[in-house]
C-alpha cells in the first residue's frame, strides 16, 4: 500500500517554480555534543598524550608507587638477599625495578589492565630469569569452556603469540581494576574521566584559537561607500582579507595598529559572559579529571583548592588513598605469582617506614605500640608488619 504524504490542494494558487526539498526539511534544536571515541587508543591519545592533567596524574601515581621500597619476607624472617629480589632489581636487559613497576602500574592506570610476563625460563630449574611488561592494548583474553581465561593472545600487527595459562606456573600475571560489567578486563580512570577530558581539551583549543586571533574576540569591519552602498567589490574584499591574514593575525602581530582606508570602520567587540565562562569550565574539568585518578588538585597546582589544609596533608592523603591501595594490589599479585616459580611461600610488601610522606604517621604508630606495655614483643612486631624473631613468644 502506498501512502500519499504530500497531497496537493486543489484550491491553491497556480504552480510556481520552487525547490522540492523544503517540504521534507526537519526542524530540530541545537546539535548534540561531539564526544571523542572511547576505545583504548583514543582515550590514551586524548587523555594522556594530549592532556597535561591526565598525563601528570598518571605520571605522579606510577612514579610514586614505583619509588616505594619493597620488602620480601615470610613468617620467620625478612630477606635482604633473595633470588626474587634479584630478579626484580634486574628484570631484563633494559629495565630496572623502578622502570618495570612504573610501566606496569602506568598500563594498569591507563587501561585498567596490567600484564607481566615471566620469560627465559630455565629448563632445569624452571625459574624465569627475565620479566617484561606487555602492552595492555595488544593483549586479548582467551576464555575457556567455563568462561575463565585459559590463555592470553598477544598481537602485534598480523603476528600473534599465545600464552597458555593451564600449566603449573602461569607465564602471565594479569592484574585488573574493578569493572562492574566485564568479567575479563578492568575499568580505567580515563573512561570515567572521558567527558571531562573532552571538555578540558576543547577549552584548550578555544584558548589557542583566541591566541591565534590576537588574543581577542573578533570585531567587525563595516564598509559604507560614498554612495551609501555596503558591499565591497570582489577584488576589494579579497585584498582586505589577505591584508588581515598577513599583517594583523597571530601572536606576531598582536597589538599592531590597523590602518583602514576610506569607507571602512572598525567596531570592536568585548568578551561576552559566555566567552569568559570557559576558563571556569576548564578548571572544573581539570578537577574532575584529577578526582577520577585520585590525585588531590592541590598537588597539581590548581588554584583555589581548599580541600586540604596544606600541601603536606594533601600529599599524605594522596599516598594513603591512591598510591598505597594500588601498590598493595600490585604487590599482592606479585606475591601470589612470582614466588611460586621458586617454590617458596613469600610475600612482597611496601616498606611503610621508608615513605617520607607517611613519616609522621609511622613515628606516632611506633611510639604508641612501643608504649603499650600489655603487648608482647611478638605482638608488637606483628602490628608493625614485621616477621617474628627466633626468641619471640
RORO-106012 format. One record per residue (C-alpha): residue in three letters; x, y, z. Coordinates in nm, 4 decimals. Example, Ala and Ser with C-alpha at 12.3 -4.5 7.8 and 13.67 -1.06 7.14 Angstrom:
% residues 2
+------+----------+----------+----------+
! voti !       c1 !       c2 !       c3 !
+------+----------+----------+----------+
!  ala !   1.2300 !  -0.4500 !   0.7800 !
!  ser !   1.3670 !  -0.1060 !   0.7140 !
+------+----------+----------+----------+
END
This chain:
% residues 393
+------+----------+----------+----------+
! voti !       c1 !       c2 !       c3 !
+------+----------+----------+----------+
!  unk !   0.0000 !   0.0000 !   0.0000 !
!  unk !   0.1347 !   0.3439 !  -0.0887 !
!  unk !   0.0638 !   0.6375 !   0.1413 !
!  unk !   0.0469 !   0.9835 !  -0.0058 !
!  unk !   0.2359 !   1.2070 !   0.2354 !
!  unk !   0.2099 !   1.5374 !   0.0494 !
!  unk !  -0.1262 !   1.6000 !  -0.1081 !
!  unk !  -0.1797 !   1.8957 !  -0.3394 !
!  unk !  -0.4594 !   2.1330 !  -0.2512 !
!  unk !  -0.6823 !   2.1966 !  -0.5488 !
!  unk !  -0.7664 !   2.5414 !  -0.4138 !
!  unk !  -0.4025 !   2.6535 !  -0.4086 !
!  unk !  -0.2640 !   2.9158 !  -0.6427 !
!  unk !  -0.1229 !   2.8018 !  -0.9764 !
!  unk !   0.2004 !   2.6040 !  -0.9549 !
!  unk !   0.5193 !   2.8101 !  -0.9252 !
!  unk !   0.8859 !   2.7172 !  -0.9539 !
!  unk !   1.0321 !   2.6106 !  -0.6189 !
!  unk !   1.2710 !   2.3604 !  -0.4654 !
!  unk !   1.1366 !   2.0149 !  -0.3902 !
!  unk !   1.3399 !   1.9895 !  -0.0699 !
!  unk !   1.1691 !   2.2390 !   0.1673 !
!  unk !   0.8581 !   2.0234 !   0.2296 !
!  unk !   1.0732 !   1.7484 !   0.3834 !
!  unk !   1.3157 !   1.9635 !   0.5866 !
!  unk !   1.3137 !   1.8587 !   0.9520 !
!  unk !   1.3185 !   2.1267 !   1.2188 !
!  unk !   1.5294 !   2.0487 !   1.5225 !
!  unk !   1.7056 !   2.2145 !   1.8126 !
!  unk !   2.0745 !   2.2552 !   1.8743 !
!  unk !   2.3033 !   1.9661 !   1.7821 !
!  unk !   2.4349 !   1.7145 !   2.0311 !
!  unk !   2.7840 !   1.7425 !   2.1741 !
!  unk !   3.0546 !   1.5604 !   1.9798 !
!  unk !   3.2433 !   1.3310 !   2.2176 !
!  unk !   3.5708 !   1.1608 !   2.1355 !
!  unk !   3.5819 !   0.7807 !   2.0865 !
!  unk !   3.6068 !   0.5677 !   2.3988 !
!  unk !   3.8376 !   0.2949 !   2.2675 !
!  unk !   4.1705 !   0.2413 !   2.4421 !
!  unk !   4.3914 !   0.4078 !   2.1806 !
!  unk !   4.1713 !   0.7196 !   2.1595 !
!  unk !   4.1478 !   0.7520 !   2.5373 !
!  unk !   4.5251 !   0.7283 !   2.5785 !
!  unk !   4.5808 !   0.9801 !   2.2997 !
!  unk !   4.3224 !   1.2318 !   2.4262 !
!  unk !   4.3612 !   1.1729 !   2.7995 !
!  unk !   4.7356 !   1.1151 !   2.8366 !
!  unk !   4.9339 !   1.2219 !   2.5313 !
!  unk !   4.7306 !   1.5386 !   2.4614 !
!  unk !   4.6116 !   1.6381 !   2.8076 !
!  unk !   4.8529 !   1.7773 !   3.0694 !
!  unk !   4.6237 !   1.6992 !   3.3652 !
!  unk !   4.5773 !   1.3337 !   3.2702 !
!  unk !   4.9464 !   1.2998 !   3.1854 !
!  unk !   5.0547 !   1.4424 !   3.5196 !
!  unk !   4.8085 !   1.2305 !   3.7180 !
!  unk !   4.9309 !   0.9064 !   3.5604 !
!  unk !   5.2976 !   1.0025 !   3.5998 !
!  unk !   5.2518 !   1.1042 !   3.9632 !
!  unk !   5.0787 !   0.7820 !   4.0634 !
!  unk !   5.3059 !   0.5479 !   3.8672 !
!  unk !   5.6306 !   0.7148 !   3.9736 !
!  unk !   5.5256 !   0.7460 !   4.3385 !
!  unk !   5.4192 !   0.3812 !   4.3573 !
!  unk !   5.7328 !   0.2569 !   4.1785 !
!  unk !   5.9570 !   0.4578 !   4.4139 !
!  unk !   5.8197 !   0.2938 !   4.7311 !
!  unk !   6.0777 !   0.0426 !   4.8656 !
!  unk !   5.9614 !  -0.3194 !   4.8752 !
!  unk !   6.0456 !  -0.5832 !   5.1337 !
!  unk !   6.0339 !  -0.9615 !   5.0931 !
!  unk !   5.9528 !  -1.1712 !   5.3965 !
!  unk !   5.7913 !  -1.4886 !   5.5203 !
!  unk !   5.6571 !  -1.5791 !   5.8625 !
!  unk !   6.0058 !  -1.6145 !   6.0080 !
!  unk !   6.2324 !  -1.3515 !   5.8556 !
!  unk !   6.2763 !  -1.0546 !   5.6257 !
!  unk !   6.5155 !  -1.1139 !   5.3358 !
!  unk !   6.7870 !  -0.8750 !   5.2310 !
!  unk !   6.9135 !  -1.1080 !   4.9576 !
!  unk !   6.6940 !  -1.3492 !   4.7629 !
!  unk !   6.6535 !  -1.4646 !   4.4005 !
!  unk !   6.3124 !  -1.2957 !   4.3879 !
!  unk !   6.4641 !  -0.9625 !   4.4904 !
!  unk !   6.7491 !  -1.0154 !   4.2449 !
!  unk !   6.5041 !  -1.0789 !   3.9614 !
!  unk !   6.3001 !  -0.7696 !   4.0479 !
!  unk !   6.6069 !  -0.5468 !   4.0742 !
!  unk !   6.7330 !  -0.6590 !   3.7319 !
!  unk !   6.4228 !  -0.7816 !   3.5455 !
!  unk !   6.5629 !  -0.7628 !   3.1915 !
!  unk !   6.8383 !  -0.6080 !   2.9835 !
!  unk !   6.6771 !  -0.2618 !   2.9655 !
!  unk !   6.4665 !  -0.2129 !   3.2803 !
!  unk !   6.5321 !  -0.1612 !   3.6473 !
!  unk !   6.2854 !  -0.2390 !   3.9245 !
!  unk !   6.1592 !   0.1204 !   3.9235 !
!  unk !   6.1080 !   0.1403 !   3.5468 !
!  unk !   5.9449 !  -0.2038 !   3.5347 !
!  unk !   5.6964 !  -0.1165 !   3.8096 !
!  unk !   5.6333 !   0.2308 !   3.6680 !
!  unk !   5.5490 !   0.0843 !   3.3261 !
!  unk !   5.3352 !  -0.1914 !   3.4754 !
!  unk !   5.1421 !   0.0443 !   3.7031 !
!  unk !   5.1108 !   0.3007 !   3.4226 !
!  unk !   4.9485 !   0.0399 !   3.1980 !
!  unk !   4.7164 !  -0.0579 !   3.4813 !
!  unk !   4.6073 !   0.3031 !   3.5336 !
!  unk !   4.5694 !   0.3910 !   3.1657 !
!  unk !   4.3839 !   0.0806 !   3.0501 !
!  unk !   4.2558 !  -0.0856 !   3.3671 !
!  unk !   4.4732 !  -0.3907 !   3.2914 !
!  unk !   4.8386 !  -0.4750 !   3.3585 !
!  unk !   5.0243 !  -0.7747 !   3.2128 !
!  unk !   5.3621 !  -0.9037 !   3.3316 !
!  unk !   5.5431 !  -1.1864 !   3.1520 !
!  unk !   5.7875 !  -1.4326 !   3.3083 !
!  unk !   6.0360 !  -1.5052 !   3.0301 !
!  unk !   6.3529 !  -1.7055 !   2.9609 !
!  unk !   6.2542 !  -1.9938 !   3.1898 !
!  unk !   6.5441 !  -2.2273 !   3.2701 !
!  unk !   6.4636 !  -2.5816 !   3.1564 !
!  unk !   6.6415 !  -2.7435 !   3.4510 !
!  unk !   6.5296 !  -2.5236 !   3.7392 !
!  unk !   6.2032 !  -2.3987 !   3.5876 !
!  unk !   6.2808 !  -2.0455 !   3.7123 !
!  unk !   6.2441 !  -1.7359 !   3.4900 !
!  unk !   6.5384 !  -1.5012 !   3.4552 !
!  unk !   6.3551 !  -1.2073 !   3.2974 !
!  unk !   6.0334 !  -1.0105 !   3.3463 !
!  unk !   5.8631 !  -0.7960 !   3.0838 !
!  unk !   5.5621 !  -0.5638 !   3.0855 !
!  unk !   5.3323 !  -0.6295 !   2.7912 !
!  unk !   5.1155 !  -0.3596 !   2.6381 !
!  unk !   4.7574 !  -0.3955 !   2.7504 !
!  unk !   4.6052 !  -0.2740 !   2.4223 !
!  unk !   4.7705 !  -0.5656 !   2.2410 !
!  unk !   4.6567 !  -0.8386 !   2.4804 !
!  unk !   4.3397 !  -1.0415 !   2.4407 !
!  unk !   4.1885 !  -1.2828 !   2.6911 !
!  unk !   4.1072 !  -1.6306 !   2.5550 !
!  unk !   3.8300 !  -1.7778 !   2.7757 !
!  unk !   3.7773 !  -2.1500 !   2.8185 !
!  unk !   3.4595 !  -2.3523 !   2.8329 !
!  unk !   3.3837 !  -2.2319 !   3.1848 !
!  unk !   3.4344 !  -1.8678 !   3.0887 !
!  unk !   3.7634 !  -1.8206 !   3.2766 !
!  unk !   4.0873 !  -1.7424 !   3.0902 !
!  unk !   4.2846 !  -2.0408 !   2.9658 !
!  unk !   4.5259 !  -1.8338 !   2.7542 !
!  unk !   4.6271 !  -1.4834 !   2.6574 !
!  unk !   4.6903 !  -1.3788 !   2.2988 !
!  unk !   4.9398 !  -1.1001 !   2.2286 !
!  unk !   4.9088 !  -0.9443 !   1.8828 !
!  unk !   5.1430 !  -0.7025 !   1.7053 !
!  unk !   5.0095 !  -0.6337 !   1.3593 !
!  unk !   4.9478 !  -0.9677 !   1.1890 !
!  unk !   5.1767 !  -1.1592 !   1.4264 !
!  unk !   5.0261 !  -1.3276 !   1.7326 !
!  unk !   5.1632 !  -1.5233 !   2.0265 !
!  unk !   4.9525 !  -1.7284 !   2.2664 !
!  unk !   5.0441 !  -1.7763 !   2.6329 !
!  unk !   4.8958 !  -2.0957 !   2.7779 !
!  unk !   4.7752 !  -2.0401 !   3.1363 !
!  unk !   4.6914 !  -2.4017 !   3.2195 !
!  unk !   5.0385 !  -2.5014 !   3.3424 !
!  unk !   5.1654 !  -2.5211 !   3.6977 !
!  unk !   5.3178 !  -2.1744 !   3.6773 !
!  unk !   5.1235 !  -1.9320 !   3.4550 !
!  unk !   5.3605 !  -1.7247 !   3.2391 !
!  unk !   5.1397 !  -1.4131 !   3.2614 !
!  unk !   5.0375 !  -1.2092 !   3.5640 !
!  unk !   4.7181 !  -1.0190 !   3.4826 !
!  unk !   4.6020 !  -0.7507 !   3.7244 !
!  unk !   4.2883 !  -0.5520 !   3.6522 !
!  unk !   4.0898 !  -0.2710 !   3.8077 !
!  unk !   3.7350 !  -0.3305 !   3.9256 !
!  unk !   3.4876 !  -0.3393 !   3.6374 !
!  unk !   3.1208 !  -0.3970 !   3.7259 !
!  unk !   3.0124 !  -0.5194 !   3.3815 !
!  unk !   3.3158 !  -0.7045 !   3.2417 !
!  unk !   3.4496 !  -1.0412 !   3.3556 !
!  unk !   3.7867 !  -1.0259 !   3.1803 !
!  unk !   3.9029 !  -0.6650 !   3.1577 !
!  unk !   3.9393 !  -0.3790 !   3.4041 !
!  unk !   3.7884 !  -0.0304 !   3.4059 !
!  unk !   4.0320 !   0.2578 !   3.3521 !
!  unk !   4.0025 !   0.6024 !   3.5167 !
!  unk !   4.0305 !   0.7505 !   3.1662 !
!  unk !   3.6912 !   0.6039 !   3.0830 !
!  unk !   3.5275 !   0.7673 !   3.3841 !
!  unk !   3.7010 !   1.0977 !   3.3045 !
!  unk !   3.6273 !   1.0849 !   2.9312 !
!  unk !   3.3669 !   1.3615 !   2.9315 !
!  unk !   3.5819 !   1.5929 !   3.1439 !
!  unk !   3.8810 !   1.5240 !   2.9198 !
!  unk !   3.6825 !   1.6296 !   2.6133 !
!  unk !   3.5697 !   1.9492 !   2.7867 !
!  unk !   3.9236 !   2.0323 !   2.9028 !
!  unk !   4.0748 !   1.9660 !   2.5590 !
!  unk !   3.8017 !   2.1718 !   2.3889 !
!  unk !   3.8673 !   2.4630 !   2.6274 !
!  unk !   4.2392 !   2.4444 !   2.5469 !
!  unk !   4.1624 !   2.4536 !   2.1759 !
!  unk !   3.9381 !   2.7555 !   2.2375 !
!  unk !   4.2245 !   2.9340 !   2.4147 !
!  unk !   4.4602 !   2.8514 !   2.1288 !
!  unk !   4.2111 !   2.9898 !   1.8772 !
!  unk !   4.1879 !   3.3163 !   2.0726 !
!  unk !   4.5675 !   3.3473 !   2.0751 !
!  unk !   4.5780 !   3.2853 !   1.7015 !
!  unk !   4.3357 !   3.5752 !   1.6634 !
!  unk !   4.5457 !   3.8253 !   1.8595 !
!  unk !   4.4023 !   3.7041 !   2.1907 !
!  unk !   4.0766 !   3.8918 !   2.1488 !
!  unk !   3.7359 !   3.8043 !   2.0081 !
!  unk !   3.6635 !   3.9103 !   1.6540 !
!  unk !   3.5426 !   4.2574 !   1.5797 !
!  unk !   3.3632 !   4.3805 !   1.2717 !
!  unk !   3.4927 !   4.5899 !   0.9843 !
!  unk !   3.1998 !   4.7851 !   0.8488 !
!  unk !   3.2113 !   4.9273 !   0.4956 !
!  unk !   2.9982 !   5.2151 !   0.3836 !
!  unk !   3.0655 !   5.3548 !   0.0409 !
!  unk !   3.0252 !   5.7122 !  -0.0618 !
!  unk !   2.7071 !   5.6272 !  -0.2457 !
!  unk !   2.5572 !   5.4630 !   0.0652 !
!  unk !   2.6144 !   5.1045 !  -0.0523 !
!  unk !   2.7505 !   4.8494 !   0.1982 !
!  unk !   2.9204 !   4.5939 !  -0.0234 !
!  unk !   3.2759 !   4.5627 !  -0.1471 !
!  unk !   3.3783 !   4.4574 !  -0.4913 !
!  unk !   3.5292 !   4.1108 !  -0.5187 !
!  unk !   3.8857 !   4.2301 !  -0.5642 !
!  unk !   3.8476 !   4.4765 !  -0.2745 !
!  unk !   3.7161 !   4.2035 !  -0.0424 !
!  unk !   3.9955 !   3.9596 !  -0.1298 !
!  unk !   4.2587 !   4.2309 !  -0.0818 !
!  unk !   4.1159 !   4.3182 !   0.2621 !
!  unk !   4.1098 !   3.9555 !   0.3773 !
!  unk !   4.4651 !   3.9000 !   0.2566 !
!  unk !   4.5836 !   4.2125 !   0.4382 !
!  unk !   4.4226 !   4.0972 !   0.7651 !
!  unk !   4.5715 !   3.7471 !   0.7408 !
!  unk !   4.9257 !   3.8622 !   0.6674 !
!  unk !   4.9569 !   4.1769 !   0.8773 !
!  unk !   4.7132 !   4.1600 !   1.1660 !
!  unk !   4.6562 !   3.7956 !   1.2696 !
!  unk !   4.8543 !   3.5799 !   1.5113 !
!  unk !   5.0772 !   3.6413 !   1.8128 !
!  unk !   5.3499 !   3.8007 !   1.5987 !
!  unk !   5.1164 !   4.0862 !   1.5060 !
!  unk !   4.9451 !   4.1260 !   1.8440 !
!  unk !   4.8750 !   4.4922 !   1.9212 !
!  unk !   4.9746 !   4.6121 !   1.5746 !
!  unk !   4.7664 !   4.9134 !   1.4705 !
!  unk !   4.5322 !   4.8734 !   1.1773 !
!  unk !   4.5161 !   5.1314 !   0.9008 !
!  unk !   4.1707 !   5.1459 !   0.7474 !
!  unk !   4.1058 !   5.3120 !   0.4164 !
!  unk !   3.8105 !   5.5360 !   0.3373 !
!  unk !   3.4737 !   5.3799 !   0.3940 !
!  unk !   3.5985 !   5.1160 !   0.6443 !
!  unk !   3.5152 !   5.1422 !   1.0142 !
!  unk !   3.6298 !   4.9059 !   1.2932 !
!  unk !   3.3716 !   4.8027 !   1.5515 !
!  unk !   3.5484 !   4.6260 !   1.8425 !
!  unk !   3.3636 !   4.3576 !   2.0372 !
!  unk !   3.4358 !   4.2724 !   2.4001 !
!  unk !   3.4263 !   3.9337 !   2.5672 !
!  unk !   3.0760 !   3.8144 !   2.6341 !
!  unk !   2.9985 !   3.6344 !   2.9632 !
!  unk !   2.9982 !   3.3022 !   2.7757 !
!  unk !   3.3482 !   3.3777 !   2.6397 !
!  unk !   3.4765 !   3.4346 !   2.9914 !
!  unk !   3.2972 !   3.1333 !   3.1395 !
!  unk !   3.5082 !   2.8747 !   2.9577 !
!  unk !   3.8028 !   2.9473 !   3.1904 !
!  unk !   3.5963 !   2.8292 !   3.4876 !
!  unk !   3.4689 !   2.5364 !   3.2834 !
!  unk !   3.8267 !   2.4316 !   3.2098 !
!  unk !   3.9224 !   2.4485 !   3.5788 !
!  unk !   3.6165 !   2.2434 !   3.6761 !
!  unk !   3.7014 !   1.9817 !   3.4119 !
!  unk !   4.0605 !   1.9634 !   3.5389 !
!  unk !   3.9358 !   1.8980 !   3.8924 !
!  unk !   3.7079 !   1.6197 !   3.7706 !
!  unk !   3.9980 !   1.4569 !   3.5855 !
!  unk !   4.2117 !   1.4695 !   3.8997 !
!  unk !   3.9197 !   1.3309 !   4.1004 !
!  unk !   3.8865 !   1.0318 !   3.8661 !
!  unk !   4.2550 !   0.9468 !   3.9149 !
!  unk !   4.2531 !   1.0110 !   4.2895 !
!  unk !   4.5069 !   1.2949 !   4.2842 !
!  unk !   4.4366 !   1.5963 !   4.5106 !
!  unk !   4.4100 !   1.9077 !   4.2858 !
!  unk !   4.6434 !   2.0931 !   4.5245 !
!  unk !   4.9295 !   1.8634 !   4.4191 !
!  unk !   4.8696 !   1.9613 !   4.0562 !
!  unk !   4.8948 !   2.3320 !   4.1311 !
!  unk !   4.5287 !   2.4083 !   4.0632 !
!  unk !   4.4304 !   2.7440 !   4.2132 !
!  unk !   4.1555 !   2.7828 !   4.4686 !
!  unk !   4.1637 !   2.4293 !   4.6082 !
!  unk !   4.0865 !   2.4316 !   4.9815 !
!  unk !   4.0137 !   2.0634 !   5.0345 !
!  unk !   4.3302 !   2.0132 !   5.2428 !
!  unk !   4.4857 !   2.2492 !   5.4958 !
!  unk !   4.8311 !   2.2325 !   5.3403 !
!  unk !   5.0442 !   2.0563 !   5.0806 !
!  unk !   5.1790 !   1.8030 !   5.3315 !
!  unk !   4.8305 !   1.6894 !   5.4262 !
!  unk !   4.7308 !   1.6598 !   5.0589 !
!  unk !   5.0436 !   1.4551 !   4.9861 !
!  unk !   4.9728 !   1.2238 !   5.2788 !
!  unk !   4.6149 !   1.1726 !   5.1581 !
!  unk !   4.7470 !   1.1023 !   4.8078 !
!  unk !   4.9642 !   0.8195 !   4.9369 !
!  unk !   4.7036 !   0.6813 !   5.1773 !
!  unk !   4.4047 !   0.6891 !   4.9402 !
!  unk !   4.5626 !   0.6325 !   4.5981 !
!  unk !   4.9241 !   0.5138 !   4.5905 !
!  unk !   4.9246 !   0.2550 !   4.8697 !
!  unk !   4.5961 !   0.0810 !   4.7716 !
!  unk !   4.7225 !   0.0494 !   4.4145 !
!  unk !   5.0658 !  -0.0693 !   4.5274 !
!  unk !   4.9001 !  -0.3190 !   4.7628 !
!  unk !   4.7148 !  -0.4651 !   4.4640 !
!  unk !   5.0404 !  -0.4923 !   4.2679 !
!  unk !   5.2474 !  -0.6467 !   4.5495 !
!  unk !   4.9630 !  -0.8848 !   4.6324 !
!  unk !   4.9526 !  -1.0029 !   4.2714 !
!  unk !   5.3302 !  -1.0415 !   4.2596 !
!  unk !   5.3301 !  -1.2305 !   4.5912 !
!  unk !   5.0812 !  -1.4839 !   4.4620 !
!  unk !   5.2566 !  -1.5290 !   4.1273 !
!  unk !   5.6325 !  -1.4738 !   4.1374 !
!  unk !   5.7460 !  -1.6736 !   4.4480 !
!  unk !   5.5614 !  -1.9778 !   4.3145 !
!  unk !   5.8289 !  -2.0152 !   4.0482 !
!  unk !   6.0853 !  -2.0544 !   4.3298 !
!  unk !   5.8734 !  -2.2974 !   4.5331 !
!  unk !   5.8578 !  -2.0737 !   4.8385 !
!  unk !   5.5808 !  -1.9027 !   5.0347 !
!  unk !   5.6914 !  -1.5410 !   5.0379 !
!  unk !   5.5205 !  -1.2031 !   5.0474 !
!  unk !   5.6187 !  -0.8732 !   4.8870 !
!  unk !   5.5088 !  -0.5670 !   5.0804 !
!  unk !   5.5616 !  -0.1933 !   5.0729 !
!  unk !   5.8140 !  -0.0710 !   5.3289 !
!  unk !   5.5928 !   0.1855 !   5.5004 !
!  unk !   5.8740 !   0.3022 !   5.7269 !
!  unk !   6.0654 !   0.4431 !   5.4292 !
!  unk !   5.7912 !   0.6595 !   5.2770 !
!  unk !   5.8673 !   1.0255 !   5.3628 !
!  unk !   5.5053 !   1.1359 !   5.3192 !
!  unk !   5.3968 !   0.8956 !   5.5957 !
!  unk !   5.6873 !   0.9501 !   5.8352 !
!  unk !   5.4854 !   1.1431 !   6.0937 !
!  unk !   5.2138 !   0.8759 !   6.0998 !
!  unk !   5.4660 !   0.5936 !   6.1319 !
!  unk !   5.6539 !   0.7741 !   6.4115 !
!  unk !   5.3299 !   0.8103 !   6.6037 !
!  unk !   5.2397 !   0.4448 !   6.5436 !
!  unk !   5.5815 !   0.3198 !   6.6572 !
!  unk !   5.5626 !   0.5302 !   6.9709 !
!  unk !   5.2096 !   0.4203 !   7.0519 !
!  unk !   5.2899 !   0.0499 !   7.0093 !
!  unk !   5.6227 !   0.0733 !   7.1930 !
!  unk !   5.4460 !   0.2262 !   7.4951 !
!  unk !   5.1813 !  -0.0482 !   7.5033 !
!  unk !   5.3192 !  -0.2492 !   7.7965 !
!  unk !   5.0391 !  -0.5047 !   7.7779 !
!  unk !   5.1669 !  -0.6265 !   7.4370 !
!  unk !   5.4457 !  -0.8794 !   7.3951 !
!  unk !   5.7349 !  -0.8205 !   7.1566 !
!  unk !   5.5864 !  -1.0686 !   6.9107 !
!  unk !   5.2532 !  -0.8870 !   6.9148 !
!  unk !   5.4228 !  -0.5508 !   6.8652 !
!  unk !   5.6194 !  -0.6821 !   6.5668 !
!  unk !   5.3027 !  -0.8263 !   6.4168 !
!  unk !   5.1221 !  -0.4926 !   6.4494 !
!  unk !   5.4124 !  -0.3213 !   6.2737 !
!  unk !   5.4138 !  -0.5783 !   5.9932 !
!  unk !   5.7471 !  -0.7299 !   6.0946 !
!  unk !   5.8274 !  -1.1044 !   6.0978 !
!  unk !   5.8804 !  -1.2905 !   6.4211 !
!  unk !   6.2190 !  -1.3268 !   6.5855 !
!  unk !   6.3564 !  -1.6633 !   6.6919 !
!  unk !   6.3124 !  -1.5881 !   7.0630 !
!  unk !   5.9697 !  -1.4207 !   7.0314 !
!  unk !   5.6948 !  -1.5754 !   7.2401 !
+------+----------+----------+----------+
END
